[in-house]
Amino acid sequence: MEYSDVVIEGTPERAIKLLMGIGAVASIRTLMAGAGMTDDDILEGRARPPPAPPPSAEWPPSSRGSTP
């Protein structure tokens, strides 16, 4: 399966939103805690800045007519 550059470049931001949502919903946090996730894990994840795009990437990404 192939993905466009736009999709690949946007993945870190989408992953951060997903993880922030997991940390914000009590029922999900409860399930994750049962699997071993701690509040310290959530705080560690929030403290990390999003990864920088590779130097060759166009930033901000533009629509190049590719499909996600």
VMD Tcl script that draws the C-alpha trace (Angstrom):
set ca {
  {0.00 0.00 0.00}
  {1.36 3.41 -0.95}
  {0.64 6.73 0.75}
  {1.13 10.24 -0.57}
  {3.74 12.56 0.91}
  {0.92 14.68 2.36}
  {-0.45 11.70 4.30}
  {2.95 10.61 5.55}
  {3.94 14.15 6.58}
  {0.67 14.64 8.48}
  {0.92 11.38 10.41}
  {2.84 12.71 13.47}
  {0.25 15.43 14.05}
  {-2.63 12.96 13.75}
  {-0.88 10.52 16.10}
  {-0.44 13.25 18.70}
  {-4.15 14.13 18.48}
  {-5.05 10.46 18.93}
  {-2.80 10.06 21.96}
  {-4.09 13.30 23.50}
  {-7.62 11.99 23.06}
  {-6.73 8.70 24.72}
  {-5.32 10.61 27.67}
  {-8.39 12.85 27.90}
  {-11.13 10.17 27.99}
  {-11.46 8.56 31.42}
  {-12.88 5.24 30.17}
  {-10.03 4.81 27.68}
  {-7.44 5.79 30.29}
  {-8.93 3.19 32.64}
  {-8.59 0.47 30.00}
  {-5.04 1.58 29.17}
  {-4.12 1.67 32.88}
  {-5.25 -1.95 33.08}
  {-2.70 -2.67 30.35}
  {0.05 -0.87 32.27}
  {-0.10 2.76 31.12}
  {0.54 5.26 33.92}
  {-0.06 8.99 34.37}
  {3.70 9.40 34.02}
  {3.48 7.80 30.55}
  {0.84 10.35 29.54}
  {2.89 13.25 30.91}
  {5.98 11.97 29.10}
  {4.10 11.85 25.82}
  {2.70 15.35 26.25}
  {6.17 16.73 26.98}
  {7.63 15.55 23.67}
  {7.48 18.03 20.80}
  {6.18 16.76 17.48}
  {8.93 15.49 15.19}
  {10.27 17.91 12.62}
  {9.60 17.16 8.98}
  {12.53 15.81 6.99}
  {14.68 18.54 5.41}
  {13.56 17.57 1.92}
  {9.85 17.83 2.77}
  {7.83 20.73 1.53}
  {6.59 22.62 4.58}
  {3.86 23.41 5.05}
  {2.64 20.58 2.85}
  {0.65 21.69 -0.16}
  {-1.98 19.89 -2.12}
  {-0.21 18.39 -5.07}
  {-3.18 16.57 -6.42}
  {-2.11 13.29 -4.80}
  {-4.57 11.04 -3.12}
  {-4.14 10.04 0.51}
}
mol new
graphics top color blue
foreach p $ca { graphics top sphere $p radius 0.5 }
foreach p [lrange $ca 0 end-1] q [lrange $ca 1 end] { graphics top cylinder $p $q radius 0.2 }
display resetview
